[in-house]
Amino acid sequence: MLKDKLQPFIDRYNEITELLISPEIVSDIKKLTQLNKEQAQIEPIYQKAKEYIEISEAIEENKQMLGDEEFGELAKEELAALEPRLKELEEEIKILMIPKDPNDDKNIYLELRAGTGGDESALFVEDMFRMYSRYADKQGWKVEIISSSEGTAGGYKELIALIKGENVYSKLKYEGGTHRVQRVPATETQGRVHTSAITVAVMPEVEDVEVEIKPSDIKMDVYRSSGCGGQSVNTTDSAVRLTHIPTGIVVAIQDEKSQHKNRDKAMKILKARIYEAQMQEQLAQNAEARKMQVGSGDRSEKIRTYNYPQSRITDHRIGLTIYALDDVMNGGNLDLIIDPLIAHAQAEALKAQESKEG
């Protein structure tokens, strides 16, 4: 019975409320922060659970009054309003009870890379970064460019940014894959539509404890940073290339003037890439988790097409087509795509849960 499943959430929420005012917790900042975070996470289900139990009890009371001459009609009216709300709550609670992705509230490294299409592809990396930046701005997130490599005709061959804020990964985790653009490039004199592509990777920022790297597993090379056209950014070997020997993952950073800062940035990105590779490996082995995934999560999977002549965006994984390209690209209104993707993932997770219980 759903009521029995909800009681532990109510009990835990009340228990945390008591703990938060106890002297030993008030004086322990780490524990206080942990408990506040836990309570914030279970608050939505706690509120719905309370309402669900209240409505269930009110329905029982009204059912008992149906035969009453004086209150029977009133009880009937009450039930007509309460029963549909109970069904709604049941669906909302089922979604809230889907096991949470442990990475959902993490910051992310967003990696955008030019693919097929040469200069036009590099220009699209810039357009996509602008779109994500505007979306981040609307969410109240902070965006910091960690590393970038400019294209020969503008735009970026590669750009890595750190996006910090609340629930960044949960919102952007389905953005990873190949994004295609169909439009007339600025350099095209015949007015022909070209197709180019970029790859997007979304990697959770990880704590040191989550990914342990042995110093002996890392090969570090240093070299001189160079800007566009080969001009020297500085005269010391400050650029850093880290190679993780067991996986072959390579990260090169040259944006900072200090070798130490470049190494630090490279190490953080390396850890995020190793963590992402481990996640993909687990997903490949776990058939149930794979079923709930929107798409394969593989960078080579073509997930979305942006067609400029028709002002159309199509997400191929869920068959979604919207005619609001300007609104998404220039206004950062990415929720038009993100919300249906999240709803699809939730529906798949519910199906998996129900078949498990059934």
N, C-alpha and C positions, 0 to 999 in steps of 0.2 A: 504494500500500500504506500502511495506517494507520501502521505502524511508522516509515516514512520521514517521514511528516508530523509525528510526535511528536518525532523526534530534535532538531529546532531548538529546541523548548521546553526540553528537557533541557540542551542546549548553552548556551542563553541563561541558564538558571537557574544553572548552574555558573560561567558567565562573571561573572555579577553577584556571586556568592559571593566570587570572587577579587577583583573590583573593590572590594568593600566593606571589604576589609582593606588595600587599597593606601593608602600615606600621602597621596597627592594627593587621594583621594576622602574620606578620614577628615577632612581639614582643610576640605573644601568642604561645608558644611551643606546647601546647596540641592541639590547633586548627590547627596549621601548620602540625602536625603529622597526624591528622585525614584527612585533605584535601589531603596530599601527598598520603596517603593510598587509599583514594577514587579514586584519579586520576589514580593511578597505576592499580586499579581494572578495571576501565573502559577504560584504554588505548587500550587493544587489540580490543575491539569493536569499539572504536573511529577510529583506523587506518583502520580497515576493512570497516567501514561506509563511510569514506572519499573516499576510493578506489571504493566502490560500486557506490557512487553518481557520481564520475568522469567517471566511465565506462558507467553508464546509460546515462549520458549526451552525451558521445562520440558516443554511439550506435544511439541515436536520431539524432545527426548531420549527421552520415554516412548514415542513412536511407533516410534522406532528399536529399542526394547527389547521390542516386542510379540511378536516371534518367539522371544525368549529363553526357554528352558525354565525357568530359575531365577527370572527377574524378570518374565516375561510377564504373569502374573496381577496382580502389584503395579502394573505399568505401566498395565494396564487400569483398575484401581481409581483410580489417580491421574488418568487422563484423564477418568474419569466426574465427578471433582470439579473439575478444571481447566477443561475446555471450557465448561461453563455460566458459570463466573466470567469467562472471557474475553469471552463474548457480553455479559454484564452491563456489563463495563468498556467495551466498544466503544460501547454506548449512552450511558453516562455521559460518555465522552470526546467523543462527537459533540455533546452538549449543551454541554460546556465549550468546544468549539471554535466555537460560534456567535459571530459577531462581537459584541463587547460594545457596548452603548449607551454612548456617551461621557459621558452625563449620570448613569449609574447610581449613582456614588458621591457625587453632589452633595447638598447640603442643599436644602430646598425652601421655597417660599412656598406655604402652603395658604390658599386663599381660599374662604370659605363665604358664600353669599348667599341670603337668603330670596327665594322666588319666589312662585308662586301659593299662595293659602291664608292670606294676611294674618298675623294674630297667631300662628296655629298653625305657620306656616312659620318664623317667627322663633324659636319655641320649639324647633323641630326642628333649627335651626342650632346652638343651644346643646347639644342632645343629641348631635349628630354631632361637635361639637368635643370634648365630653367623651369620646366613644368614641375619637377619634383620639388624644387626650391620654393615655388609658389604654393604648392600643396603643403609643404612643411610649415611655411609661414602662417597659413590658415589654421594649422593644427597647434600653433604656438611652439613648434620645435626649433632647435638651433641647427644650422648647417655649417660645417667647416670643411673646406677643401683640403684634403690631406696630401694629394699628389695629382699632378696633371701634366699631360704631354700634348702640346698644341699641334693642330693639323697644318699642313702646308698652305692651305687656302682658307684658314680660319677654323673655328670649332676646335674639337679635341680628338686626338687619336685614342686617348685614354684619360679617364678622370675618376679619382677615388675620393669620396666624401664621407665624413662621419656625420650621421644625423642623430641628434640627441633629443630625448623628450619622452612623453608618456605614451606607452604602447606603440612605439614606432614599428617594431618588428611585426606586431599583430596586424597592422594596417598594410605594410608594404611587402610582407613575405611572399605574396603571390606575383610579384613583379619580375622575379628572376626568369630569364629565358631570352629568346631572340625576338626582337621587335623590328618589324619591317615597315619601311616608309615608301609610299608610292606618291611621287610628285614630280613636277618639272623643276630640275635644278636651275639655280641662278645662272650657271655657265652654259645652259642648253639653248642654242640659238633657234633650233627647229620647233621648240615647244613640245617636245616629246616627254612623256611621263617615264621616269626611271624608277626602278625598284632597288633600294639599298637596305642594309640591315645593320643593327648594332646588337651587342649582347649586354644584358643587365644581370648583375649578380647582387643578391641581398644577403649579407652575412651578419649574424648577431655579433655584437661586441662581446668578447668573453673575458671572464676573470682569469687571473693566473692559475687559480686552483682547478679550473675546468679543463685546461689544456696544459699538460706538462711536457716541456721540450728539453731534452738533454742537451747541454752545450756541445757535446761531441757529435750531435746529429745536425749541427748547423755549420755550413761553410759560408764565411763572410768575405766578400770582395769589396774593395773600395776603389773608386775611380774619380776622375775629375768631372764635375757637373758641367753640362753644356746646355745652352739655351737654344732658341730657334736659329737656324742658319749656322749652327756650329760655334757661335760666339761663346766664350767662356764665362760662366756665371761667377766663378771665383777661381782662384789659383791654387786651391788646396784639394786634396783627394777627399772631398766631403760626401760625395754620393756613395750610397751603400746598396749592395746587392746581397740578399740572404737566400741561401738555398737550403731547404730542409731535405737532407739526404734520403731518409726513408721513403718520403712521398714524391720527391722531385719538385715540390712546390717552390717557386721562385718569386721573391718580392724585391723590387728595386725602387728606391726613393732617393730623389736628389733635390727636393724643393727647399730644404733648409740649408743654411750656410754652415751649420755645425754637423759634423759627422755623427756626433753623439745623438743629436735630435733626429737625424735621418734614420739611424739604427733603431732608435726607440719606436718611431712610427712604423718602420718596416717590420719590427718584431710583433707589434700589435696586429698588423694586417696579416702577417704570417699565421699567428695564432687563430685569427678569425677564419682564414682559409682552411687551415687544418681541421678546425671544429666543423666547418661546413662539409668538408670531405667525409668526416666521420658520420655526420648526420645522413648524408646521401648513402653511405655504406649500410647504415642501420635500416634506412628506408628500403633499400634494395633487398634486404634480408627479411623484412617484416611485411608480409602480404597484407595484413589488416591495416597497418598504417599507410601503406601504398594506396589502398582503396580510398582512403579519406583525403588523399593529396589532390589538390587541384592541378592537374597536369603532372608531368613526371618530375618537375623540379630541376630537370637537366637544362644547363645553359644553352644547349644546341636546339632545344625544342622551340619551334616557332609558335609563340604564344599570342601575338597580337599584330594586326596590320593597321597602319594609319594611312588612309587614302585621302590626300588633300583635294584632288579635283572634285570628289563627291562629299567632302567634309565628313567622312565616315571612319569610325573606329570599330574594328571587329576583334573580339577576344575569341580565339579559335577553341579554347578549352571548354567553354560553356555555351558556345554558339551565340554569344551576345553581340549585337550590332547596334551602335548608337550613331546618330547624325548630329554630333555636337563637338566636332574636332577643335574648333577655336576655343570653345568653353573649357575644354580639358587642357589643351596645350598652352593657351595664353592666360587662362584664369585659374589654372591649377585645380579645376573641379573634378578631381580624380575619383571622388566618391561615386560618380556615375558608373564607374567600372568596378571599383573596390567593393562596394556594398553587395552587388550581385555575386561577386566571387566569394565573399565571406558567407553569404546566405547559402550558396551552393555547397561550400565546405561543411557548413553546419548541418545541412540536410543529409549529406553523405555520412557524417559522423553519427547522426541520429539513427539512420538506417542500420548502420553497423552495430550500434548499441542495442537497438531493438531486436535485431536478429540474434545477437549474443544472448539477450535475456529470454528471447522466445525459444 
